[in-house]
């Protein structure tokens, strides 16, 4: 089996779906403003997309485990059509908030189902490349979506972007419906195994979630913060929104160009050879951001941030696939994604709190330091739970404590 063979069933629907999500994300705050929301309320609407994803992570794993990945994705696509229709038809801010939150939950199902399926059917020698490519589809969608959305809303109402996202969702759902998977249901082992509650799963594998899960939380926080600190610091430097968008676009382009080579390195040399440099580069780049004083220096640092984030595409999904017990893979990955998405929501809050207290630079530097801490946590815990941490651990097995699958059998 090759990556090319799974492209129509896995990567193509993910790309189409994420392009729709990428198109609507920058328009959410503007849509809320059109409905009369204050600036603070408009920011909350954007945040609710991530909140919805957090709320949907664990149920997404349970749904995929019960129904199978394809059915879970079809249900998610169907519900997303309704939630996006709700976004387009919203007449009050609270209606938009409710619809956006529900849309985030459907995104959680869609992403987790493909991750679970890939983890089941792809050979381990290609696992990191597969997961990096899946993560890369999200980055390509986040990069291309806003440009397509800009064309759609040109001379049209802002809410037109919701119809674009709805169309992308329908197309993605049709691809899932009519393009057959290259292997059987990814959750077949879970259907044959006794039912395990999420609570008992968390208790059984608590050491993983309290150690490597914390590292995943930190990685999610550092990654998400880059999307907050760049516009805030650009505004601090007095750059106009159009110029800031260009800087974002350049960083996003760098972000999308590195996911496959990094996956190849992870497959050949080990996960830490990408995970640690990704966090160090991203953390150090954020730490340097307050030292920039103009467009050129800001752009250079933004490009380094894009590079650090780009090479880490798929690392969390790869590690999740490494440590997830096969018999409860989908449910485990639901909790795993909850760790990462919680970090993604918490990181920007640290910067916002620091800015509110009057020291934006201190908040940015603190998150940069968190990147270094995340790198240290990965060095400490990845070799313990993943046999693919380095080439050495892959050849002799992971040292230390038993793997999650072994823990579950004890």
C-alpha positions, 0 to 999 in steps of 0.5 A, a space after each residue: 500500500 502506498 500514499 498514492 493509493 489512499 489519496 482519493 479516499 483520505 487526503 482528497 476529502 480532507 483537503 476539500 473539507 479543510 479548504 472550506 473551514 479555512 475560507 470561513 475562519 477569517 470571516 467569522 469575526 466579520 460576520 459577527 460584526 455584521 450582526 451587531 457584535 462588539 469586538 470582544 463578542 466577535 473574537 469570541 465567535 472565532 474562538 468558539 470554532 475551537 471550543 466546538 472542536 474540543 467538545 467534539 473530540 471525545 464524542 468523535 472517538 466514541 462515534 467512530 468506534 461505534 459506527 466505523 470511520 466512513 459512517 462517522 465522516 458521513 454523519 459529520 458531513 451531514 451535520 456540518 451542512 446543517 450547522 453551516 446553513 445555520 451560520 449562513 441564515 443566522 440573524 442574531 449573534 447567539 444563533 451564529 455562536 451556536 452554529 459555529 460551535 456545532 461546526 467545530 464539533 463536526 470538524 473534530 469528527 471528520 479529522 479524527 475518523 481519517 486519522 484513525 483509518 490511516 493509523 489502522 491501514 497504513 504500513 508503519 514504515 509510512 506512518 509518519 509520511 501519511 500523518 504528515 500529509 494528512 496534517 499538511 492537507 489542513 495547512 494547505 486548506 488553511 492557506 488556500 481557503 482564505 484566498 478562495 473566500 476572498 474571491 467569493 465575498 468580493 462584491 458579495 455579503 460576508 456570509 457568502 463564505 458560509 455557502 462556500 464552506 457548505 459546498 466544500 462540505 457537500 463535495 467532501 461528503 460525496 467523495 467519502 460516499 462514492 470513493 471506496 476505501 482501500 481496506 476494510 473498516 478501520 474500527 473492526 478491532 474495536 467492534 470485536 473487542 468488549 466495549 470500553 468506556 472513555 472513563 475507564 480508558 483514561 484511567 487505564 492509560 492515565 500515565 500516558 496522558 499525564 506525561 506524554 499527554 502534557 507534552 502534547 498539550 504544550 505543543 498545541 499551545 505553542 502552535 496555536 499561539 503563533 496565530 495570535 502573536 503575529 497580528 498582535 505584534 504587527 499591530 503593535 508595530 503600526 502595520 496596516 491589516 493588508 500588510 499583516 495579511 501579506 506577512 501571514 500569507 508568506 508564513 503560511 506558504 512556508 508552512 505548507 511546503 515542508 510537511 512531506 519531507 518532515 514525514 519522511 525524516 520521521 519515518 527514517 530517523 525517528 519522531 524526535 528528529 522532527 518533533 524537537 527541532 519543530 518546537 525549538 524553532 517555533 519557540 525561539 522564533 516567538 521569543 525573537 518576535 518582540 525584537 522585531 521593529 519593522 516589516 522586514 524583520 517581522 516577515 523573517 521571523 514569521 517565516 521561521 515560525 512557519 517553517 517550525 510549524 510546517 515541519 511539525 505537521 502531523 507529529 501529534 497525529 503520528 505520535 497518537 498512532 504510535 501509542 494508541 492501543 489498536 483495540 480502542 484506537 478511535 476512543 484513545 485518539 479522541 482523548 489524545 486530540 482533546 489534549 492537543 486541542 485544549 493546548 490550542 485553546 489555552 495558549 492564546 489565552 496566556 498571550 491575551 492575558 499578558 496583553 491585558 495586563 500591559 505586557 504583550 512582549 512578556 506573554 510572547 516570550 513566555 510562550 516562546 519559552 514554553 516551546 523549549 519546555 515542550 521540546 524537553 518534554 518530548 525528549 523525556 517522554 516520547 522514547 518511553 511510549 513510542 518505539 519509533 522515537 529514534 532509529 535506535 528505539 525502533 530497532 530495540 523497542 521502547 525502553 522503560 515503562 510498557 506501551 499503552 497497549 501493554 498497559 491495557 492488557 495488564 
